[in-house]
Amino acid sequence: MTFKLTLAAVTAAVVAAISAGAAQAQITDNVVRLGVLNDQSGIYTDLSGPGGVDAARMAIEDFGGTVAGAKIELVSADHQNKPDIGSNIANQWYDRDGVDAIFDVPTSSVALAVQNIAKEKGKVMIDHGAATSDLTGKACSPTGIHWTYDTYALANGTGRALVEQGAKKWYFITADYAFGHALERDTSNAVTAAGGEVVGTVRSPFPSTDFSSFLLQAQGSGADVIGLANAGGDTVNSIKQAAEFGITQGGQKLASLLVFLSDVHSLGLDVAQGLVLTTGFYWDLNDETRAFAKRFGERNGGKMPTMVQAGIYSSVMHYLKAVEATKSDDGKTVVDQMKKTPVNDFFAKGGVIREDGRMVHDMYLMQIKSPAESKAPYDYYKLLATIPGDQAFRPMDKGECPLVTK
Amino acid sequence: MMELIGIPPQVLFGQLLLGLINGAFYAMLSLGLALIFGLLNIINFSHGAQYMMGAFVAWLVLQYAGIGYWAALIISPIVVGLFGVLLERLLIRRLYNLDHLYGLLLTFGLALMIEGFFRQLYGISGQPYAIPAALQGGTNLGFMFLPTYRAWILIASVAVCVATWAIIEKTRLGAYLRAATENPTMVQAFGINVPLLITLTYGFGVALAAFAGVMAAPAYQVSPLMGSNLIIIVFAVVVIGGMGSIMGAVVTGFGLGLLEGLTKVFYPEASSTVIFVVMAIVLLIKPAGLFGKAA
């Protein structure tokens, strides 16, 4: 419904722009159009969804609403976590509606499909919500950027840190689909590289509500750490039930490899406390992040931004600056300009976009506070370590990206 | 160490016990479904949504009125049961003389609307609900760590199932109910208010779903999707047990929970499909279900 409305609005705007005859040479139809394509009704709604769209809107407002003399417009749509729906919308946006860049696109399968379409058409796709490190690996694109985090950084951050703390033996509970397998693979590699070992794995059907059986198997395995290679509702339920079964009281550690702030909020600190996780952003890191979070919260019912939502703001800003600098909305031209300029904002200091499209920035190893330590709503994380970007992300020559191995 | 089919017996016992506990949820939910189908001939597809409402009402009264778990076990089924009575009076009763499909479509639509409503208000990730203080912790049984709350689920649901079965099969009220399904006109002629009986039955079936929802709240996340995740499995349970059979619903509920538990040990990937495999086999051999009477 909202999609149809925005579609109508966009069409009207196109007609208006053409009849006004004011199109500039460099910026097609004299409008820079951004599309936020994400999950607005399913399991990833809370971590991105409408909040992600609003983050993009905030960036456009802060930029002033126009760029290089052209108007900036925003459209958004729900891809329902389905690659076919996501592909249809991306095709329509790029071909018919004059969208210049698509942002967010959570769910790895949808992200890979949309990035491929963008690559063929020479259009920009900047991903925040999807996890798979293949976006800047085998599937990399000259006009694609992966902004916020990826499976490699999560695995490397949490996996290595825990092995270094002495947790050598790992047991995985893995969501039985592409994302879970990728996360398990990347984490196993990180664990063995740091001197640990993987003693067992159980593949849970996706999605599951009851993890007690898998937790019991993990409990009996004698592992030091139970690694949860899952996301969203699966993660929330497995953490909650791990608390019920006394996993951590029994001396085992729980490592959740992908946790968003919204998951922690939904779990409550009683059950989530003590968990170690890796994130690309936390709202309470410094004055700048707090300032952004406060503004975001005021517009979004008091919710603090997740790393995905903060990343969208950051990348929209960086994109618009590149359009301003090049006076162009051509995909390749703008992305090349973005790669030339370091990212310096509240989200990332000295962030660099590599040739393969990876935005390299510091990641943070966090531990979830106990209810006693938490002073206010959303006061959830304490910083254990800052992982410098060049250690957090996969080295460019290891990713098999055809753009850089050639 | 003695091993049974490659699995140490301790692990096996633990898994069987967990399976039984999951089966308790299947039994409680399929019981309500079977009751509603048996007496109203309505395939109540909104059962999952009503289960979810049960959990949400428990969360809401805790959040906004400070009413805890024990009171919620009573309040929530009453509130949701009354909602069921309202539904029956306003909508469902208009469909009794029509094909099953209309009831199924109506209740399916209702389920989508109820779920959409809660999703709009409370988001997707769900809300936390703590285990009540008296039931926290657990016992080491030697072969597994049994959380007290899981043991409570098992005890409470067996009690509910037995009580419901006894009401239907052993009391005068139950006799009226069973008679009303066989021959409503005759029962009406004896001066028994059959429409009221049917309304109350629907309300009771819905209240059972809500009760299961409150039981589930501390073990799972209170989420708008919790019902739709479960409803398909519960329908399979009812079909395997025999549509409308109270005994069938309870026995298959626990039995399939056990089977699912075993699958989680030997081949976890298949644990979400094993119930449907059983359903296909049962339907081939005994189309009316294990405990169903052939039509």
Interface residues (C-beta under 8 A of the other chain):
Chain A: S41 G42 I43 Y44 T45 D46 L47 D176 V202 R203 S204 P205 P207 S208 T209 D210 S212 S213 F214 L216 Q217 Q219 G220 G232 G233 V236 N237 K240 Q241 E244 F245 G246 G250 S262 D263 H265 S266 L267 G268 D270 V271
Chain B: Q10 V11 G14 Q15 L18 G19 I21 N22 R119 G123 I124 S125 G126 Q127 P128 A130 I131 G137 G138 M144 F145 P147 Y149 R150 A219 Y220 Q221 S223 L225 M226 N229 L230 G261 K264 V265 P268 E269 S271 S272 T273
